[in-house]
Amino acid sequence: MAGIGVVNSTAPLISNGWSAVANTAAVFALSTAAGPDFPRFAASTAALILAYGTARSLLGEPLMLTRRDRETGGADKFPSIGGWVVLSLGLGGALGSVAALGLGAAGVEGVGWITFVAVIALIFNDSCRHLCFARGSSWTAAAADMGVAAVTLVVWSAASSAEPGQVYWIWAIASLMAAAAMLTTVVRRGASNSTKSLDAPVRTWVRDSWSTTRWLGAEAVAVTAAVTVPLILAADSVAAPGRLLLSWFGFQQILFFAAYAVASRSGSDTTRTTIGLFGTGALAAVVLGVVVSLVPTELLVAAFGLSAEEAKGWALWFAGLQILVAAGNALALAARLWARRYESISTALFQGRLLSAIVSTIAGVAGALALGVGGYIGGAVIGAALHVFVSVLILRRSLRSSPLGLGASDLDPPVLIGSER
């Protein structure tokens, strides 16, 4: 049984890995196909990521918490499959409309409609993935994500002869086909196992999960906006290294959620999981930054276009920024894993992250408009450093004043994080 648990908890990690490959390849294919018109599509992709991250925290992550509650003896029920589909499509349509209208309001014309379609497709695909995770069909999600990754890699290889709109449509259609496969598997498995007793009306599920969802959703909007809003409002100033920014950001977020999903399902030790998330994210950022800096410019330009030359000049700065992002994600992961036991601590950490994200957004926009890429990085560093600093203060103050009588095993994670000065 232990071996089966390990296998099943590994599936979300593999699935999220393939999803990261697919999304990164699609971003690169889109930007390559866009050519000189890349700034508009960089802004469009930033708006898409903002909507995608928001939906994941409103739908996917609360559903994984529902799964954890059931496995630890809680009475929470899953939302009905039909209700989940309606909720996913409705939220995708709402966020897609906001993304399209926001691009228009920011003066980015000509990409609103295709962004709307892509947002709906990607959000529906992601919600079906999490439905698979929650209902024990994780390997179906992994296989579907592998298919989408294969399609987008092929599209990337042929992007020089494709139009940006074609790349978007292929990305969206592949995502919808994968979602249909995942949804079909979940429905068939539910019917064969007679799991209707697990279901609750989707409105009941939303109401019961609201206390968690409101913080996850607010955090997703603020943290994702800190990265994407400057790219939308200052597309012409930061377009050249935009692909690098978006792919690294996506990698960190996928890594964060994969660690969270595995830890919440398998009962992994909070300390080790947090250290692993920070160490992996930071090491990968350093390796990627060094590799991009050392690879001959001609090879980067041949693979990614002329924008790679400017991106190379900022690679090590991006690496430093992503180390701070990895530290912030590690702290956020610890907060979520502790949420049920120490609600006041996790709430304070969420609020601290919201504050730092707002600061990062404002500073990033101002810096990008005034100084270009360097200003954007400076603003992001201010926000990320503020998040780490405030989180450590909150953890130390909360633990010193807590009347909960924490044991030694409970104290390990915050003491360890707090010692990383």
C-alpha positions, 0 to 999 in steps of 0.5 A, a space after each residue: 500500500 505504501 508503494 501505491 501511495 508513492 506512485 499515486 503521489 508522484 503522478 501530479 508531479 509528473 503531470 505538472 512537469 509536462 504541463 510546464 513543458 507544454 506551456 513554456 513551449 507554447 509561449 516560445 512558439 507564440 513569441 517566435 511566430 509573432 516576430 517584430 509584433 512580439 510586444 502585443 503577444 507578450 502582453 497577451 500571454 501575461 494577461 493569460 497567465 494572470 487569469 490562469 493563476 487566478 483560476 488555479 487558486 480558486 478551483 484547483 488548490 481548494 479542490 486538493 485541500 478537499 482531497 486532503 480533508 477526506 483522506 484525513 477523516 474530514 467530512 468534506 465532499 467533492 463538487 459534482 462533476 457536472 457542477 465542476 464543469 459549469 463552474 470551470 467554464 463560467 470562471 474561464 469565460 469571466 476571467 477571459 472577458 476580463 483579460 480581453 477587456 483589460 488588454 483593450 483598456 491598456 491599449 493592446 489591440 488585436 489580441 483580445 478575442 484569441 486571448 479570451 479563447 485561450 484563457 477558457 481552454 487553459 482554465 478548463 484543462 487545468 480544472 480537469 487536471 485537478 479533478 483527476 488529481 482529487 478523484 484518483 485519476 492522476 496518471 490520466 492527467 499525466 498522459 494527457 499533459 504529455 500529449 499536449 506537451 508533444 503537440 506544442 513542441 512540434 508547433 514550436 519547431 514549426 513556428 517560423 512558418 506559423 502565424 501567432 493566431 494559429 499557435 494560439 488556436 493549436 494550443 487551445 484545441 490541444 488543451 481542450 482535447 486533453 481536458 475532454 480525455 481527462 473528464 471522460 476518464 473521471 466520469 467513467 471511473 465515478 460510474 464504475 465505482 458508484 462514487 455519487 456519495 462523494 458528490 455535493 452541489 457545487 454551490 455547497 462546495 464553494 460555500 464550504 471552501 470559501 474561507 480557504 478560497 478567498 485567501 488563495 484567490 486573493 494571493 493568486 491575483 496579487 502575486 501573478 499581477 506582480 509579474 504580469 501587469 508590468 509586462 502588459 503596461 510596459 510591453 514595448 519596454 520589456 518585450 525582448 526578454 519577456 519569454 525568459 521572464 514568463 517561462 521562469 515564472 511559470 516554472 516556479 509556480 508549477 514547481 510550487 503547486 507540484 510540491 504542494 499537491 504531493 505534500 498535501 496528499 502524501 503527508 510529507 514532512 513540512 520541513 523537508 518539503 519546504 527546503 526541497 522546494 526552495 533548493 530546487 527552485 533556487 538551484 534551477 534558477 542559478 543553473 539556467 542563468 549561468 547556462 543562458 549567460 555562457 551559451 553563444 549568442 548566435 545559438 540563442 538567437 537561432 533558437 529564440 529570435 533576436 530578443 534572446 540577445 537582450 535576454 542574455 544580458 539580464 540572465 544572471 539578474 533574472 536568476 537572482 530574482 528567481 532565488 527570491 521567488 523560490 524563497 517566497 514560494 517556500 514560505 507560502 508552501 509552509 503556510 498552506 501546509 500549516 493552515 489547518 493547525 495554525 490558521 492565524 499564522 497562515 492568514 498573517 502570512 497570506 496578508 504579508 504576501 499580498 502586501 509585498 505583491 502589491 508593492 512589487 506590482 507598483 514598483 515593477 510598473 514604475 521601474 519598467 516604464 522608466 528604466 525598461 528591464 532593469 527597472 522591472 527587475 528592481 521593482 520585482 526584487 523589492 517586492 520579493 525581498 519584502 515578502 521574505 522579510 515580512 514572512 520571517 517576522 510574522 513566523 517568529 512573532 507568532 511562534 513566540 506569542 503562540 499559546 498553542 504549546 507547539 512541540 519540537 516537530 512543529 517548531 522545526 519548519 519556522 525555526 529553520 526558515 527563520 534562520 536563513 538570514 
